[in-house]
Amino acid sequence: MRVGILGGGQLGRMLALAGHPLGLECVVLEPNPEAPARPVSVQLVAAYDDAEALAELAARVDVVTYEFENVPVAAARFLAERVAVRPPPAALEVAQDRLAEKTCFQRLGIPTPPFVPVHTRADLEEAVARVGLPAVLKTRRLGYDGKGQRVLREAGDVEAAWAALGGAPLILEGFVPFGREVSILAVRAQDGTCAFYPLVENRHEAGILRLSRAPAPDTPPELQEAAEVYARRVLEALEYVGVLAIEFFQVDGRLVANEMAPRVHNSGHWTIEGAETSQFENHLRAVAGLPLGSTAPRGVSAMLNLIGQVPEPAAVLRVPGAHLHLYGKTPRPGRKLGHVTVCADDTATLEARLAALRAEGVAEP
Amino acid sequence: MRVGILGGGQLGRMLALAGHPLGLECVVLEPNPEAPARPVSVQLVAAYDDAEALAELAARVDVVTYEFENVPVAAARFLAERVAVRPPPAALEVAQDRLAEKTCFQRLGIPTPPFVPVHTRADLEEAVARVGLPAVLKTRRLGYDGKGQRVLREAGDVEAAWAALGGAPLILEGFVPFGREVSILAVRAQDGTCAFYPLVENRHEAGILRLSRAPAPDTPPELQEAAEVYARRVLEALEYVGVLAIEFFQVDGRLVANEMAPRVHNSGHWTIEGAETSQFENHLRAVAGLPLGSTAPRGVSAMLNLIGQVPEPAAVLRVPGAHLHLYGKTPRPGRKLGHVTVCADDTATLEARLAALRAEGVAEP
């Protein structure tokens, strides 16, 4: 069976690596001829809106999925007329627009920060009055890794935020005084079966994920349960097939949904070694119509992103329980070049191993 | 870093899959243009004795290794004049000849069955007299999966065995009335550090490995210790770098060495999910000069070879803890097409899962 993937970055690479043992060969549509997925997949080098390339992809594969959410919805719909597309293009559409996304959460009874759409300068004033300060002004589309957003702490910040972002469709969201950020990776099979990985605790720096701990420490079962209930509502409402990630703010014992990604997710990379079945394998199992694998954790794990530069591999591999994942990308400041997952049987050992990675100079916040 | 591999079968495929996360790209020299390793590596399609192709391989990589032991030693030596070759060609030479192999074991104080080289019909008579019956007549070279051998149970069997195998250099070995077959996977790094996986219990059928259980059930620590002592002697005597497999007959509480393979081995496939670091990753770490990873098991595992035909993937994946590995090969009777590893926390659960695989029609002796 052949699986088409829109996008050939590191997520496409790790999907392709997970596909080979299952007998699934991945065909990637991706404009960058030196994409991370290239050495492990068949690549069509073309733009996402290239109708000829999309038709060729549809002809060559049995099912199409995506590895990032900013592919044009029109491309996914074009493909869906020719071949199965999973998750459904509607999920892509919702996830691409922060307003649609928050509205979807709200409709499904999933708590969100207060939010108001903003088109004009006058809208913004009114939105600030309704939401209150502090608040966050965000572009509705194409934001990732903290890009396209400004925090408004006082009335004087409004002008500069509007100057930076005004013109694009915007959303103003109430600032959530959260204790930590957590995410859930959920997966739904074609027969409707759902499975959930344990909540992950995420630490960001300058808007980029740096460190995930899984299962998230100090997580009462009610929190996991709430996350699963919310994720299931989204999966079922969208008739979703594949892996879905939802990021939450945790405020005391409550979850407030921040955003979702209709794909495998950086906060799920730990599952390669840290869970019975990786998010990449489970995504492929789902889209290929196979039974899901167990999402149970194996011990405890932490995942460190390698950003901007790659440490000496030996420095990582010297640390017990550490696993290196490089993406074959050219180093550039702020670029995700790889990650390290470190596993252990218990939290104390895990923290000692994280300290050993720090001592080896492997970056960590 | 680039790693050259002589051979592009399933072992090359799994090495290449393990290499990508470490930032190691594999370049495979292999005559079959549809080799299992092809979709995940760069392939040079050429014969193993093609000097031009060997020179190109040497020029394109930093180190060369092999994935099966029947590549010409001359090719390995040709390469060794141009680029690092690990394990050393001398290990290949010893493993290719059953007489050299048994002599090496004997010299290192590792128990073997009695053995005598056989060149002529007269030699064979004399060898039978010395070794006694039952005995096994084997070709010294190119035997694998039970090919190139005949069991002599009584004097009347000598004639037919000679008719079948006579002409090639042979070895007559005493038949070992063994309780079971076990193997050890050992690995040595460039700095001389050695690590050992737990002994594996292997069940063959018609000379082909069908089922491995790891760690081998009912294994007293002395047996593991003996295997490690023997393996370390071979690793150190050959100044070996990489993974080495040694197969033993277990006779009561003793180990009798049968053969070795200077490469990753079918009885080590369980390590992908069942050990902290897979044999494939550890082989690459060793040949690339990186620190070794832990060889500790994660729970208990069993590995089933998929021979001649491939079951429905869903039938395998429905069973909890089961992991499918297909090699992308065309089905043919007796051909290894893939394997299934099933993992569990304890032996009872493992056996129940093996029974579930049997119920799903996944082949098992």
Interface residues (C-beta under 8 A of the other chain):
Chain A: R13 L17 H20 P21 L22 G23 E25 P39 V40 S41 V42 E276 R285 G289 L290 P291 G293 S294 R298 V310 P313 A314 L317 R318 P320 G321 H323 L324 H325 L326 G328 G338 C343
Chain B: R13 L17 H20 P21 L22 G23 E25 P39 V40 S41 V42 E276 R285 G289 L290 P291 G293 S294 R298 V310 P313 A314 L317 R318 P320 G321 H323 L324 H325 L326 G328 G338 C343
